[in-house]
Amino acid sequence: MDRWFKEIDHFIQHQLTPNLTPALGRALTHHKSAVVAAIDREVCAASANTKPFTQFSDNFTPAEFEVFCAQVLRESGWDARVTKGSRDQGVDVIAARGGLRVVIQCKLYTGSVGNKAVQEVSAGRAYENAHFGVVVSNSRYTASAAALAKTNRILLLHHRDLPNLHGIIERWAASPAA
């Protein structure tokens, strides 16, 4: 949340304020908390009604990849939301469906995803009291990440697996190794 409100402040300082008369600038300073709240409210409302991405792009930023993953889950019947940046405890997306609560760490990588992502989502699963932890990426995973994921009951998926997440979890939970 801190990063989001810093972004709003940056917008106010660099986009709004330079275009205001001195009197409007003073009014903005006096009512800044109300302006910040209004911007936050409008952006949240607009983003809730917008489908920003219809397919994966190699040009995504990490934040766009998180939004894309949450969107794919929502289109697949999950209630999914992107967490707000800092203090997310290793969780980028929280999703729920049919009584299941899943936390997801999204990794947009050019190389292989290693242990750190597994450690982060494992901690996030405990912190969020979720049933399952998932790392989703556009890339491959290292052998050590796969071994750590297995011992910590974390699923390692490719973003193309997200539409089938519910079935993957059901099969995984029913397997003897789970």
C-alpha positions as CSV (number, residue, x, y, z in Angstrom):
1,M,0.0,0.0,0.0
2,D,2.9,2.3,0.8
3,R,4.2,2.1,-2.8
4,W,0.7,2.7,-4.2
5,F,0.2,5.9,-2.1
6,K,3.7,7.1,-3.0
7,E,2.7,6.6,-6.7
8,I,-0.4,8.7,-6.1
9,D,1.7,11.4,-4.4
10,H,4.1,11.4,-7.3
11,F,1.2,11.8,-9.7
12,I,-0.2,14.7,-7.7
13,Q,3.2,16.4,-7.5
14,H,4.3,15.9,-11.1
15,Q,1.1,15.8,-13.1
16,L,-1.6,17.8,-11.2
17,T,0.2,20.5,-9.2
18,P,2.2,21.9,-12.2
19,N,-1.0,22.5,-14.1
20,L,-2.9,24.3,-11.3
21,T,-3.2,28.0,-10.5
22,P,-1.6,29.0,-7.2
23,A,-5.0,29.2,-5.5
24,L,-5.9,25.7,-6.7
25,G,-2.5,24.5,-5.6
26,R,-3.2,25.8,-2.1
27,A,-6.6,24.2,-2.1
28,L,-5.1,20.9,-3.2
29,T,-2.6,21.0,-0.4
30,H,-5.3,21.8,2.1
31,H,-7.5,18.8,0.9
32,K,-4.7,16.4,-0.1
33,S,-6.0,13.4,1.9
34,A,-9.4,13.7,0.2
35,V,-7.8,14.0,-3.2
36,V,-5.6,10.9,-2.6
37,A,-8.7,9.0,-1.4
38,A,-10.6,10.0,-4.5
39,I,-7.8,9.0,-6.8
40,D,-7.4,5.6,-5.0
41,R,-11.2,5.0,-5.2
42,E,-11.5,5.9,-8.9
43,V,-8.5,3.8,-9.9
44,C,-9.7,0.8,-7.9
45,A,-13.1,1.1,-9.5
46,A,-11.8,1.4,-13.0
47,S,-9.4,-1.5,-12.6
48,A,-12.1,-3.8,-11.1
49,N,-14.1,-3.4,-14.3
50,T,-11.3,-3.6,-16.8
51,K,-9.7,-6.7,-18.3
52,P,-6.2,-5.3,-19.0
53,F,-4.7,-8.4,-20.6
54,T,-6.1,-11.0,-22.9
55,Q,-2.9,-13.0,-23.4
56,F,0.6,-13.4,-22.1
57,S,3.2,-11.0,-23.4
58,D,7.0,-11.3,-23.2
59,N,7.0,-7.6,-22.7
60,F,5.1,-7.7,-19.3
61,T,6.6,-6.1,-16.3
62,P,6.5,-8.2,-13.2
63,A,3.5,-6.2,-11.9
64,E,1.7,-6.7,-15.2
65,F,2.4,-10.5,-15.0
66,E,0.8,-10.6,-11.5
67,V,-2.3,-8.8,-12.8
68,F,-2.4,-11.2,-15.8
69,C,-2.2,-14.2,-13.5
70,A,-5.0,-12.9,-11.3
71,Q,-7.1,-12.2,-14.4
72,V,-6.6,-15.7,-15.8
73,L,-7.7,-17.1,-12.4
74,R,-10.8,-14.9,-12.3
75,E,-11.8,-16.0,-15.8
76,S,-11.4,-19.6,-14.5
77,G,-13.9,-19.2,-11.7
78,W,-11.5,-18.1,-8.9
79,D,-11.9,-15.0,-6.7
80,A,-8.4,-13.7,-7.2
81,R,-6.7,-10.4,-6.3
82,V,-3.2,-9.0,-6.5
83,T,-1.7,-8.0,-3.2
84,K,-0.5,-4.5,-2.7
85,G,3.3,-4.6,-3.2
86,S,5.4,-4.2,-0.1
87,R,4.7,-6.3,3.0
88,D,3.0,-9.0,1.0
89,Q,4.9,-11.8,2.8
90,G,5.9,-13.5,-0.4
91,V,2.4,-13.5,-1.9
92,D,1.6,-11.8,-5.2
93,V,-1.9,-13.2,-5.7
94,I,-4.5,-14.5,-3.3
95,A,-7.2,-16.8,-4.8
96,A,-10.2,-18.6,-3.4
97,R,-12.6,-21.1,-4.9
98,G,-14.9,-23.6,-3.4
99,G,-13.5,-23.3,0.1
100,L,-9.9,-23.4,-1.1
101,R,-7.5,-20.6,-0.3
102,V,-4.4,-20.4,-2.5
103,V,-1.5,-18.0,-2.4
104,I,0.6,-17.5,-5.5
105,Q,4.1,-16.1,-6.1
106,C,4.5,-14.9,-9.7
107,K,7.9,-15.0,-11.2
108,L,8.5,-13.5,-14.7
109,Y,12.0,-14.7,-15.5
110,T,14.3,-15.2,-18.4
111,G,16.3,-17.9,-16.5
112,S,15.2,-20.7,-14.2
113,V,13.3,-20.0,-11.0
114,G,15.2,-21.1,-7.9
115,N,14.6,-21.8,-4.2
116,K,13.9,-18.2,-3.1
117,A,10.5,-18.2,-4.8
118,V,9.5,-21.5,-3.1
119,Q,10.7,-20.2,0.3
120,E,8.7,-16.9,-0.2
121,V,5.4,-18.6,-1.1
122,S,5.9,-21.2,1.6
123,A,6.2,-18.4,4.2
124,G,3.3,-16.6,2.6
125,R,1.1,-19.7,2.7
126,A,1.6,-19.9,6.5
127,Y,1.1,-16.2,7.0
128,E,-2.1,-16.1,4.9
129,N,-3.4,-19.4,6.4
130,A,-3.9,-20.7,2.9
131,H,-4.5,-24.3,1.9
132,F,-2.0,-24.3,-1.0
133,G,1.0,-22.4,-2.2
134,V,1.9,-22.0,-5.8
135,V,4.8,-20.5,-7.7
136,V,3.8,-19.6,-11.3
137,S,6.2,-18.5,-13.9
138,N,6.8,-18.2,-17.6
139,S,10.0,-20.1,-17.2
140,R,11.5,-23.4,-15.8
141,Y,12.4,-24.3,-12.3
142,T,15.7,-25.5,-11.0
143,A,16.0,-29.1,-9.6
144,S,16.7,-27.7,-6.2
145,A,13.5,-25.6,-6.4
146,A,11.5,-28.6,-7.4
147,A,12.9,-30.6,-4.5
148,L,12.2,-27.9,-2.0
149,A,8.7,-27.4,-3.4
150,K,8.0,-31.1,-2.9
151,T,9.1,-31.1,0.7
152,N,7.1,-27.9,1.4
153,R,3.9,-28.9,-0.5
154,I,4.3,-26.1,-3.0
155,L,3.1,-26.4,-6.6
156,L,5.4,-25.2,-9.4
157,L,3.4,-24.2,-12.4
158,H,3.7,-22.5,-15.8
159,H,1.3,-19.6,-16.4
160,R,-0.4,-21.7,-19.1
161,D,-1.5,-24.1,-16.2
162,L,-3.5,-21.4,-14.4
163,P,-6.9,-22.1,-16.2
164,N,-6.6,-25.6,-14.8
165,L,-5.5,-24.8,-11.3
166,H,-8.5,-26.2,-9.6
167,G,-8.1,-29.6,-11.3
168,I,-4.4,-29.6,-10.7
169,I,-5.0,-29.0,-7.0
170,E,-7.6,-31.7,-6.8
171,R,-5.3,-34.3,-8.5
172,W,-2.3,-33.2,-6.4
173,A,-4.3,-33.4,-3.1
174,A,-5.6,-36.9,-4.1
175,S,-2.2,-38.3,-5.0
176,P,-0.4,-40.5,-2.5
177,A,2.7,-38.2,-2.5
178,A,0.6,-35.3,-1.3
